[in-house]
Amino acid sequence: MLLTTAVMAGLLITSHAYASADAGSAVNIRHESRLFPNYPETTKEAFIANGRTWLPVRDAAAMLQLKVHWDDRQKTATFIRPDKKLTLDVKNGVIRANGSTRKLDDPVIIRNGRIYVPVRFVAEWFDGEAVWEKDTRTVVIRDRLPFISASAGQEMYWFDHSKGKLYRSAGTGTPVELGSFKVPAGSGRESTFSNLDVEKMTESNRLLNLYLSVHGAGGGHYVIVLHGLFLKGDQILHHAELEYSEIYPFKHADRYDGYAVLSDGIHVRIVNAEGEIAKEYDLRALTGVDDRLMIENVTDRYMLVRPFKTPYLILVDLIKRESVKLYQLFYSEEEQIISENVGYGSYEFQHYFDLRLEKEEGDTLYFTSRSIETGEIRTYAYTIGH
């Protein structure tokens, strides 16, 4: 999390002197976390001075998913997380947390308007571990945090994998628990590639998409649990939960033309920016398919959906209020038979994801796929309402 302009301005007038860097002071910083296995190196601005490795506060905050509030009058930086609140007194070089005060071993360093703190500060106070790799001159910061997070302006959201709880902090407020949500088996313990997205709908309304995944929880495949949430402040107006395997390669449609799309794979709610339900659909009734379905495209005129047990693409014509399994229109008789009997996860199963929407011109949709028989790319057309 980057410090704000106000923070930067406050830092420029502090009285601490610049520390002289040690010879050959350049150092790399790498962050490792089970929740972010491929987290990029966070900064090239770290350095060694006075025998210690120093890291910008902003990078420590970003790595450890902290919300930062700068008090320009007191010259303090307060770090907020659902499980911890800590204040760094820049002027006096002390840390205040849980009613106690501790002086930093070294005063903070100010360089070019940025606060730098010893890496050990990160390890001791924010549940991290700092390991020095001499050969590469790299400090590896490892954490055991159960959180993923996202920011939206002055707000910050956290999801705790170990407890299944979602939190929100607005302004300088203490994080508020919004609710508890289903997580895949092993969440919070095993490596995961989860993600939290936050989108501003109005001044008070937010659309959150919480993707939770854990390696191997589904018999070798990632299990993904998607929670779609429409929030008004700290209140959850709408919630939809959808679970599927990573073998399904498409992202569920969550927005169109200013509307939020919330679905559990059976029922669909189209919600406007104010949180009002504009339309509702029953996918099983529309398609005649006894399965949960992933929404790939949605407009006022049509939806494109796929069942989880079979890979074929279904077009729901909302003008005619009927659906069509597109392979029955486009494919040869032999390929139709394969489509209807394809094994879950097989080569043929993966192949049939090739049929997808290529472009839209007026009421006509153009699809492409690769022929199993010849390998050629073919184009098909469907006109909405005809």
C-alpha positions as CSV (number, residue, x, y, z in Angstrom):
1,M,0.0,0.0,0.0
2,L,1.5,3.3,-1.1
3,L,1.7,6.1,1.4
4,T,-0.5,9.1,0.5
5,T,0.8,12.6,-0.6
6,A,-0.1,13.8,2.9
7,V,2.2,11.2,4.3
8,M,5.0,12.2,2.0
9,A,4.6,15.8,2.9
10,G,4.7,15.0,6.6
11,L,7.9,13.0,6.2
12,L,9.8,15.8,4.5
13,I,9.7,18.0,7.5
14,T,10.9,15.5,10.1
15,S,14.2,16.2,11.8
16,H,16.0,12.9,11.5
17,A,19.3,13.0,9.6
18,Y,20.1,10.9,6.6
19,A,22.2,7.8,7.5
20,S,25.2,7.1,5.4
21,A,25.0,3.9,3.5
22,D,27.6,1.2,4.0
23,A,29.9,0.4,1.1
24,G,28.3,-2.0,-1.3
25,S,25.0,-1.3,0.4
26,A,22.7,-2.4,-2.5
27,V,20.4,-5.2,-1.4
28,N,17.5,-7.2,-2.8
29,I,14.3,-7.8,-1.0
30,R,12.1,-10.8,-1.8
31,H,8.8,-11.6,-0.1
32,E,7.5,-15.2,0.2
33,S,4.1,-16.2,1.4
34,R,2.0,-19.4,1.0
35,L,-0.9,-17.2,-0.1
36,F,1.2,-15.4,-2.7
37,P,3.7,-18.1,-4.1
38,N,4.7,-15.9,-7.0
39,Y,4.8,-12.5,-5.3
40,P,7.2,-10.2,-7.1
41,E,10.2,-8.6,-5.6
42,T,8.8,-5.6,-3.8
43,T,11.5,-3.0,-4.0
44,K,14.9,-2.0,-5.4
45,E,15.1,0.8,-2.8
46,A,16.3,-1.3,0.2
47,F,19.9,-0.7,1.4
48,I,22.3,-1.5,4.2
49,A,23.3,1.2,6.7
50,N,24.8,1.0,10.2
51,G,25.0,-2.7,9.8
52,R,21.3,-3.2,9.2
53,T,19.1,-3.7,6.2
54,W,16.5,-0.9,5.7
55,L,13.2,-1.2,3.9
56,P,10.7,1.5,2.9
57,V,7.7,1.5,5.2
58,R,5.4,1.6,2.1
59,D,6.8,-1.7,0.9
60,A,6.5,-3.4,4.3
61,A,2.9,-2.3,4.3
62,A,2.2,-3.7,0.8
63,M,3.9,-7.0,1.6
64,L,2.1,-7.5,4.8
65,Q,-1.3,-6.1,3.7
66,L,-1.4,-3.2,6.1
67,K,-3.5,-0.1,5.8
68,V,-1.4,3.0,6.6
69,H,-2.7,6.2,8.2
70,W,-0.4,9.2,8.6
71,D,-1.0,11.7,11.3
72,D,0.9,14.8,10.2
73,R,0.5,16.7,13.5
74,Q,1.8,13.8,15.6
75,K,4.2,12.5,12.9
76,T,3.0,9.0,13.4
77,A,2.2,6.2,11.0
78,T,-0.5,3.8,12.1
79,F,-0.7,0.3,10.5
80,I,-4.0,-1.4,10.5
81,R,-4.9,-5.1,9.9
82,P,-7.8,-7.2,11.3
83,D,-5.5,-8.8,13.9
84,K,-3.2,-6.0,14.7
85,K,-2.9,-2.2,15.0
86,L,0.5,-0.6,15.5
87,T,1.7,3.0,15.6
88,L,5.2,4.1,14.5
89,D,6.2,7.4,16.1
90,V,8.6,8.7,13.6
91,K,9.7,11.8,15.6
92,N,10.6,9.8,18.7
93,G,11.6,6.5,17.0
94,V,9.2,4.3,19.1
95,I,6.5,1.7,18.4
96,R,3.2,1.6,20.3
97,A,1.1,-1.5,20.2
98,N,-1.3,-3.3,22.6
99,G,-0.8,-0.6,25.2
100,S,3.0,-0.9,25.3
101,T,5.8,1.2,23.9
102,R,9.1,0.0,22.6
103,K,12.0,2.1,21.2
104,L,13.5,1.2,17.9
105,D,17.1,0.0,18.1
106,D,17.9,2.7,15.5
107,P,16.0,5.8,14.6
108,V,14.0,5.7,11.4
109,I,15.8,6.9,8.3
110,I,14.3,9.5,5.9
111,R,15.5,9.5,2.3
112,N,13.9,11.5,-0.5
113,G,10.7,11.9,1.5
114,R,10.4,8.2,2.4
115,I,10.5,6.4,5.8
116,Y,12.9,3.5,6.0
117,V,12.8,1.0,8.9
118,P,15.0,-2.0,9.7
119,V,13.9,-5.3,8.1
120,R,13.9,-6.8,11.6
121,F,11.1,-4.4,12.4
122,V,9.0,-6.3,9.8
123,A,10.0,-9.7,11.2
124,E,9.3,-8.9,14.8
125,W,6.2,-6.8,14.7
126,F,4.3,-8.0,11.6
127,D,4.7,-11.8,12.0
128,G,7.4,-12.1,9.4
129,E,10.8,-13.8,9.3
130,A,13.8,-12.2,7.7
131,V,16.5,-14.5,6.2
132,W,19.7,-13.3,4.7
133,E,21.0,-14.9,1.5
134,K,24.6,-13.9,1.3
135,D,25.4,-15.1,-2.3
136,T,22.7,-13.0,-3.9
137,R,22.6,-10.2,-1.2
138,T,18.9,-10.8,-0.8
139,V,16.8,-10.5,2.3
140,V,13.9,-13.0,2.1
141,I,10.9,-11.9,4.1
142,R,8.6,-14.9,4.8
143,D,5.2,-14.5,6.5
144,R,2.6,-16.9,7.8
145,L,-0.3,-14.5,7.2
146,P,-3.7,-16.0,6.4
147,F,-4.9,-12.8,4.6
148,I,-5.6,-11.7,1.0
149,S,-6.6,-8.1,0.6
150,A,-7.6,-5.3,-1.8
151,S,-8.0,-1.5,-1.6
152,A,-10.6,0.9,-2.9
153,G,-9.7,4.5,-2.2
154,Q,-9.6,5.0,1.5
155,E,-11.1,1.6,2.2
156,M,-9.3,-1.7,2.6
157,Y,-10.7,-5.3,2.6
158,W,-9.1,-8.4,4.0
159,F,-10.2,-12.1,3.8
160,D,-8.8,-14.4,6.5
161,H,-8.4,-17.9,4.9
162,S,-8.0,-19.6,8.2
163,K,-11.3,-18.3,9.7
164,G,-13.3,-17.7,6.5
165,K,-14.0,-14.1,7.6
166,L,-14.1,-10.9,5.5
167,Y,-13.2,-7.5,7.0
168,R,-13.5,-3.9,5.9
169,S,-11.8,-0.7,7.2
170,A,-12.9,2.7,6.0
171,G,-10.8,5.8,6.7
172,T,-8.9,5.3,10.0
173,G,-11.5,2.9,11.4
174,T,-10.8,-0.4,13.1
175,P,-11.6,-3.3,10.6
176,V,-15.2,-4.5,10.9
177,E,-16.1,-8.1,10.2
178,L,-18.6,-8.3,7.3
179,G,-19.3,-12.0,7.5
180,S,-18.1,-15.6,7.3
181,F,-17.8,-17.5,4.0
182,K,-17.1,-21.0,2.7
183,V,-13.5,-21.8,1.9
184,P,-12.1,-24.9,0.1
185,A,-10.5,-27.7,2.3
186,G,-7.0,-26.7,3.3
187,S,-7.6,-23.0,2.9
188,G,-5.3,-21.1,5.2
189,R,-2.8,-23.9,5.5
190,E,-2.0,-25.1,1.9
191,S,-0.6,-23.0,-0.9
192,T,-3.3,-21.0,-2.6
193,F,-3.8,-18.7,-5.5
194,S,-6.8,-16.8,-4.2
195,N,-7.8,-13.3,-5.2
196,L,-10.0,-10.4,-4.0
197,D,-11.3,-7.8,-6.3
198,V,-13.2,-4.6,-5.2
199,E,-15.0,-2.3,-7.6
200,K,-16.7,1.0,-6.7
201,M,-20.3,1.1,-7.9
202,T,-21.4,4.3,-6.1
203,E,-20.0,6.4,-3.3
204,S,-21.3,3.8,-0.8
205,N,-21.8,0.6,-2.8
206,R,-19.1,-1.9,-3.7
207,L,-18.9,-5.1,-5.8
208,L,-16.5,-7.7,-4.4
209,N,-15.5,-10.9,-6.1
210,L,-13.7,-13.3,-3.8
211,Y,-11.9,-16.2,-5.6
212,L,-10.7,-18.8,-3.2
213,S,-8.6,-21.7,-4.4
214,V,-6.4,-24.4,-2.8
215,H,-4.0,-26.7,-4.6
216,G,-5.0,-30.3,-4.7
217,A,-8.2,-29.9,-2.8
218,G,-10.2,-31.4,-5.7
219,G,-8.3,-34.6,-6.3
220,G,-5.3,-33.0,-8.1
221,H,-7.1,-29.9,-9.5
222,Y,-7.6,-26.6,-7.8
223,V,-11.1,-26.2,-6.2
224,I,-12.3,-22.6,-6.7
225,V,-15.1,-21.1,-4.6
226,L,-16.3,-17.8,-5.9
227,H,-18.2,-15.4,-3.6
228,G,-19.9,-12.5,-5.4
229,L,-20.8,-9.8,-2.9
230,F,-22.7,-6.6,-3.3
231,L,-22.0,-4.2,-0.4
232,K,-23.6,-1.0,0.9
233,G,-21.1,0.2,3.5
234,D,-20.7,-2.6,6.0
235,Q,-23.9,-4.3,4.9
236,I,-24.0,-7.2,2.4
237,L,-27.1,-6.7,0.2
238,H,-26.5,-9.6,-2.1
239,H,-24.3,-12.8,-2.0
240,A,-23.8,-15.6,-4.5
241,E,-21.6,-18.6,-4.0
242,L,-20.3,-20.7,-6.9
243,E,-17.9,-23.7,-6.6
244,Y,-16.1,-25.3,-9.5
245,S,-12.8,-27.0,-10.6
246,E,-9.8,-25.3,-12.2
247,I,-10.3,-27.6,-15.2
248,Y,-13.0,-25.1,-16.2
249,P,-10.9,-22.4,-17.9
250,F,-13.2,-19.4,-18.1
251,K,-13.8,-16.6,-15.6
252,H,-17.4,-16.2,-14.6
253,A,-19.0,-12.9,-16.0
254,D,-19.5,-10.5,-13.1
255,R,-20.4,-7.2,-14.8
256,Y,-22.1,-5.7,-17.9
257,D,-23.3,-2.2,-18.8
258,G,-23.1,-0.9,-15.2
259,Y,-24.8,-3.9,-13.7
260,A,-23.4,-6.6,-11.3
261,V,-24.0,-10.2,-12.2
262,L,-24.4,-12.5,-9.2
263,S,-25.0,-16.2,-9.7
264,D,-24.7,-19.5,-7.9
265,G,-24.7,-21.4,-11.1
266,I,-28.5,-21.9,-11.0
267,H,-30.0,-18.5,-10.2
268,V,-28.8,-15.2,-11.6
269,R,-29.4,-11.8,-10.2
270,I,-28.7,-8.7,-12.3
271,V,-28.2,-5.9,-9.9
272,N,-27.9,-2.1,-10.6
273,A,-25.4,0.2,-9.1
274,E,-27.9,1.1,-6.3
275,G,-28.2,-2.6,-5.3
276,E,-31.7,-3.1,-6.7
277,I,-32.4,-6.3,-8.5
278,A,-33.1,-5.4,-12.2
279,K,-33.6,-8.9,-13.5
280,E,-33.6,-12.5,-12.2
281,Y,-33.1,-15.7,-14.2
282,D,-33.4,-19.4,-13.5
283,L,-30.7,-21.0,-15.6
284,R,-32.1,-24.6,-15.3
285,A,-35.5,-23.4,-16.4
286,L,-34.0,-21.4,-19.3
287,T,-31.7,-24.2,-20.6
288,G,-33.3,-27.4,-19.5
289,V,-29.9,-28.6,-18.2
290,D,-29.8,-30.2,-14.7
291,D,-26.4,-28.8,-13.7
292,R,-24.8,-25.6,-12.4
293,L,-23.7,-23.3,-15.3
294,M,-20.9,-20.8,-15.7
295,I,-21.9,-17.5,-17.3
296,E,-19.4,-16.4,-19.9
297,N,-21.3,-13.5,-21.5
298,V,-24.5,-11.7,-20.5
299,T,-26.4,-8.8,-22.1
300,D,-30.0,-7.6,-22.3
301,R,-30.5,-9.9,-25.4
302,Y,-28.6,-13.1,-24.6
303,M,-26.4,-15.1,-22.3
304,L,-23.7,-17.6,-23.0
305,V,-23.4,-20.4,-20.4
306,R,-21.6,-23.7,-20.0
307,P,-22.6,-26.6,-17.7
308,F,-19.8,-27.9,-15.4
309,K,-20.2,-31.6,-16.2
310,T,-20.0,-31.0,-20.0
311,P,-18.1,-28.5,-22.0
312,Y,-20.6,-27.4,-24.7
313,L,-21.7,-23.8,-25.1
314,I,-25.3,-22.9,-24.6
315,L,-26.8,-19.7,-26.0
316,V,-29.8,-18.3,-24.1
317,D,-31.8,-16.1,-26.5
318,L,-33.5,-13.7,-24.1
319,I,-35.5,-12.2,-27.0
320,K,-37.1,-15.5,-27.8
321,R,-36.8,-16.8,-24.2
322,E,-35.3,-20.1,-25.4
323,S,-31.9,-21.7,-25.4
324,V,-29.9,-23.7,-27.9
325,K,-26.9,-26.0,-27.5
326,L,-24.7,-24.5,-30.2
327,Y,-22.9,-27.7,-31.1
328,Q,-26.3,-29.1,-32.3
329,L,-26.5,-26.2,-34.8
330,F,-22.8,-26.0,-35.8
331,Y,-21.2,-29.5,-35.6
332,S,-21.3,-32.6,-37.8
333,E,-23.3,-35.6,-36.7
334,E,-20.1,-37.4,-35.5
335,E,-18.9,-34.4,-33.5
336,Q,-22.4,-34.1,-31.9
337,I,-22.2,-37.7,-30.7
338,I,-18.7,-36.9,-29.2
339,S,-20.1,-33.8,-27.5
340,E,-22.9,-35.7,-25.9
341,N,-20.7,-38.5,-24.5
342,V,-17.4,-36.6,-23.7
343,G,-15.6,-37.7,-20.5
344,Y,-15.0,-35.0,-17.9
345,G,-11.4,-33.8,-18.2
346,S,-10.6,-35.8,-21.3
347,Y,-9.0,-34.4,-24.5
348,E,-12.4,-34.1,-26.1
349,F,-13.7,-32.3,-23.0
350,Q,-10.9,-29.7,-23.3
351,H,-11.3,-29.4,-27.0
352,Y,-14.9,-28.3,-26.9
353,F,-14.0,-25.2,-25.0
354,D,-12.7,-24.1,-28.4
355,L,-16.2,-23.0,-29.4
356,R,-16.4,-19.5,-28.2
357,L,-17.8,-16.1,-29.1
358,E,-15.4,-14.3,-31.6
359,K,-17.3,-11.1,-32.3
360,E,-20.7,-9.4,-32.3
361,E,-22.2,-7.3,-35.1
362,G,-25.7,-6.0,-34.5
363,D,-27.9,-8.9,-33.7
364,T,-25.5,-11.5,-35.2
365,L,-23.0,-13.4,-33.0
366,Y,-20.0,-15.0,-34.7
367,F,-18.4,-18.1,-33.1
368,T,-15.2,-20.0,-33.9
369,S,-13.9,-23.5,-33.1
370,R,-11.3,-26.0,-34.3
371,S,-12.6,-29.2,-36.0
372,I,-11.7,-32.4,-34.3
373,E,-11.8,-34.2,-37.7
374,T,-9.7,-31.8,-39.7
375,G,-8.1,-29.3,-37.3
376,E,-9.4,-26.3,-39.4
377,I,-10.7,-23.2,-37.7
378,R,-14.4,-22.8,-38.5
379,T,-16.7,-19.8,-38.1
380,Y,-20.4,-20.0,-37.4
381,A,-23.1,-17.3,-37.1
382,Y,-26.3,-17.0,-34.9
383,T,-28.8,-14.1,-35.1
384,I,-30.5,-13.2,-31.9
385,G,-34.3,-13.4,-32.1
386,H,-34.4,-15.3,-35.4
